[in-house]
Amino acid sequence: MRLNEEQAERPTPAVMRSALLGTVEKMAANPAEAEQMLQQCVDYYHNQRLIQRCANELGLELARGTANATLQVYYDIQRNGGDWGYISRGWDEPGFRIGQALDVPNDKLPEFRSHSERIIQALAARGIVITIESKHEAALTQLHLTLNLPDAGFNPNTLIDSLTNLFEATQQIKETIPCD
């Protein structure tokens, strides 16, 4: 059997494992820390595949995927060309978070304030948390809507149900106050 050029250049699993373990041993202070770092790496790949599988099964488009020191995973979510929010997970969080950010121009804040109690109650009834962030330099206020999804039971059905819940709440807010 002949190997193609890519297969010939790719290290074997034993070589990769040895390199990975050597790197971890140099960086970790103790075996418990090494185990935690390796488990986070395993979780990273597991969660990437899980989100991709769910998105494919549901016909969702994932964009702007990233990971960094804070986030293990982040993707913007689109469906049928529309913005359906994002999914994220921090390195030490017990589950996923889906969310949506809405921009309210500061000149529309009085309108938001007049409806805020009703909006907050409606979101709470759906299990959605709202945080409000002032963006002075942009002359707007950002509403962050988030919904937590625990690891247990995370699957395409729970994801689409939660995204639909968030999407419907977002649409209700947009019908109540002008925002982007």
GILINVEN-V203244 format. One record per backbone hydrogen bond with DSSP energy under -0.5 kcal/mol. NH is the residue of the N-H (numbers start at 0). CO is the residue of the C=O. E is the energy in kcal/mol with one decimal. If there is no record, write none. Layout:
NH:CO:E
NH:CO:E
//
This chain:
7:3:-2.4
8:4:-1.7
9:5:-1.3
15:11:-2.5
16:12:-2.9
17:13:-2.2
18:14:-2.3
19:15:-2.7
20:16:-2.9
21:17:-2.3
22:18:-2.2
23:19:-2.7
24:20:-2.7
25:21:-1.5
26:22:-1.6
27:23:-3.1
33:29:-2.2
34:30:-2.7
35:31:-2.2
36:32:-2.4
37:33:-2.5
38:34:-2.5
39:35:-2.2
40:36:-1.7
41:37:-2.4
42:38:-2.9
43:39:-2.2
44:40:-2.0
45:41:-2.5
46:42:-3.1
47:43:-2.2
48:44:-2.2
49:45:-2.4
50:46:-2.6
51:47:-2.4
52:48:-2.7
53:49:-2.4
54:50:-2.8
55:51:-2.7
56:52:-2.4
57:53:-1.9
58:54:-0.9
58:55:-0.7
59:54:-2.6
60:77:-3.1
62:75:-2.2
65:73:-1.9
67:70:-2.7
71:88:-2.5
72:88:-1.7
73:65:-1.0
74:86:-2.3
75:62:-2.9
76:84:-3.2
77:60:-2.5
78:81:-2.2
81:78:-2.4
83:76:-2.8
83:81:-0.5
85:98:-2.1
86:74:-2.4
87:96:-2.7
88:72:-1.9
90:69:-1.4
92:89:-1.1
95:148:-2.7
96:87:-2.6
97:146:-2.7
98:85:-1.9
99:144:-2.1
101:142:-2.7
103:101:-0.6
103:140:-3.4
104:102:-0.6
105:138:-2.0
107:104:-2.5
108:105:-1.3
111:107:-1.9
112:108:-3.3
113:109:-1.9
114:110:-0.9
114:111:-1.0
115:111:-1.0
118:114:-2.4
119:115:-3.0
120:116:-2.2
121:117:-2.2
122:118:-2.4
123:119:-2.5
124:120:-2.1
125:121:-0.8
125:122:-0.8
126:123:-1.3
127:122:-2.7
128:145:-2.9
130:143:-2.1
132:141:-2.8
134:139:-2.8
135:133:-0.6
137:134:-1.1
138:134:-0.6
138:135:-1.2
139:134:-1.7
140:103:-3.1
141:132:-3.5
142:101:-3.2
142:140:-0.5
143:130:-3.1
143:141:-0.6
144:99:-3.0
144:142:-0.6
145:128:-2.6
145:143:-0.5
146:97:-2.6
148:95:-3.0
150:93:-1.1
153:150:-2.3
154:152:-0.5
158:154:-2.4
159:155:-2.6
160:156:-2.3
161:157:-2.1
162:158:-2.8
163:159:-2.6
164:160:-2.2
165:161:-2.5
166:162:-3.0
167:163:-2.9
168:164:-2.0
169:165:-2.5
170:166:-2.5
171:167:-2.1
172:168:-2.0
173:169:-2.4
174:170:-1.8
175:171:-1.0
175:172:-0.7
176:172:-2.9
179:102:-2.2
//
